[in-house]
């Protein structure tokens, strides 16, 4: 799973330029056609969301927006690759096209991994 973080522009609702949108769309389509991209979506600004904080069974709901856009997930992609190196390369290309500053790469845990 590749998770990219918001930039301040994303959090402020500034859409990518038409050129950026075209480049990102082309790359995502390329990954989908090659069978690497299984799923992927962006998420809206935190002003449209909420956060739950749970402490000893007490649930506190905090409405967005949240401070520090760079700490907020901006979107994700589920990819099927053969290695971490391949996931890193896809992340690098996406980051350069989308202008994001941070991407976390994590393996999705499947049932077999728990055995």
C-alpha positions in Angstrom: 0.0 0.0 0.0 1.4 3.4 -1.0 0.0 6.3 1.1 0.8 9.8 0.1 0.4 12.7 2.5 -1.4 16.0 1.9 0.5 19.1 0.8 -0.8 22.4 2.2 -2.2 23.2 -1.3 -4.2 19.9 -1.3 -5.5 20.6 2.2 -6.5 24.1 1.0 -8.5 22.5 -1.8 -6.2 23.7 -4.6 -6.6 21.1 -7.4 -3.6 19.9 -9.4 -3.0 21.8 -12.7 -4.5 20.3 -15.8 -1.0 19.2 -16.8 -0.4 17.5 -13.5 -3.8 15.8 -13.6 -3.1 14.5 -17.1 0.4 13.2 -16.1 -0.9 11.6 -12.9 -3.9 10.1 -14.8 -1.7 8.7 -17.5 0.7 7.1 -15.0 -2.2 5.6 -13.0 -3.7 4.2 -16.2 -0.3 2.8 -17.1 0.0 1.0 -13.8 -3.6 -0.3 -14.0 -3.1 -1.6 -17.6 0.1 -3.4 -16.5 -1.8 -5.1 -13.6 0.3 -3.3 -10.9 -2.4 -1.0 -9.6 -5.2 -2.8 -7.9 -6.9 0.2 -6.3 -6.2 3.9 -5.6 -8.1 7.0 -4.4 -7.4 10.4 -3.1 -9.1 11.8 -0.1 -10.7 15.2 0.5 -9.5 17.9 2.8 -9.6 17.2 6.5 -12.2 20.0 6.8 -14.7 17.4 5.5 -13.7 14.8 8.0 -13.5 13.9 11.7 -11.1 12.1 14.0 -11.9 9.7 16.8 -9.7 9.6 19.8 -10.4 6.6 22.1 -9.0 6.5 25.6 -10.1 3.8 28.1 -13.3 3.2 26.2 -14.2 6.9 26.0 -14.6 8.1 22.4 -14.0 11.8 21.6 -15.0 13.0 18.1 -13.0 15.9 16.8 -14.3 17.7 13.7 -11.8 18.8 11.0 -10.0 20.7 9.7 -6.8 19.5 11.4 -3.5 21.3 11.7 -0.3 20.1 9.9 -1.4 19.0 6.5 1.8 17.2 6.0 0.7 14.7 8.7 -2.6 13.8 6.9 -3.1 11.1 4.4 -3.9 12.5 1.0 -4.6 9.3 -0.8 -3.5 5.7 -1.3 -2.8 3.1 -3.9 -2.9 -0.7 -3.5 -0.3 -2.2 -5.8 0.8 -5.7 -6.4 4.6 -5.8 -6.9 7.4 -8.3 -6.5 9.6 -6.3 -4.2 9.9 -3.3 -1.9 12.3 -1.9 -4.5 9.5 -2.0 -7.1 7.1 -0.3 -4.8 9.7 2.4 -4.1 10.2 3.1 -7.8 6.4 3.4 -8.4 6.2 5.8 -5.4 9.1 7.8 -6.6 7.6 8.3 -10.0 4.2 9.2 -8.5 5.7 11.7 -6.0 7.5 13.5 -8.8 4.4 13.7 -11.0 2.0 14.7 -8.1 4.3 17.0 -6.2 3.9 15.2 -3.0 6.6 15.3 -0.4 6.1 12.1 1.5 4.9 8.6 0.8 4.7 5.7 3.2 5.0 2.2 1.7 3.5 -0.7 3.8 2.7 -4.3 3.1 -0.9 -5.1 3.4 -1.3 -8.0 5.9 -3.2 -10.9 4.5 -4.6 -13.9 6.4 -1.7 -16.1 5.4 0.7 -13.7 7.0 -0.9 -14.3 10.4 -0.4 -18.1 10.2 
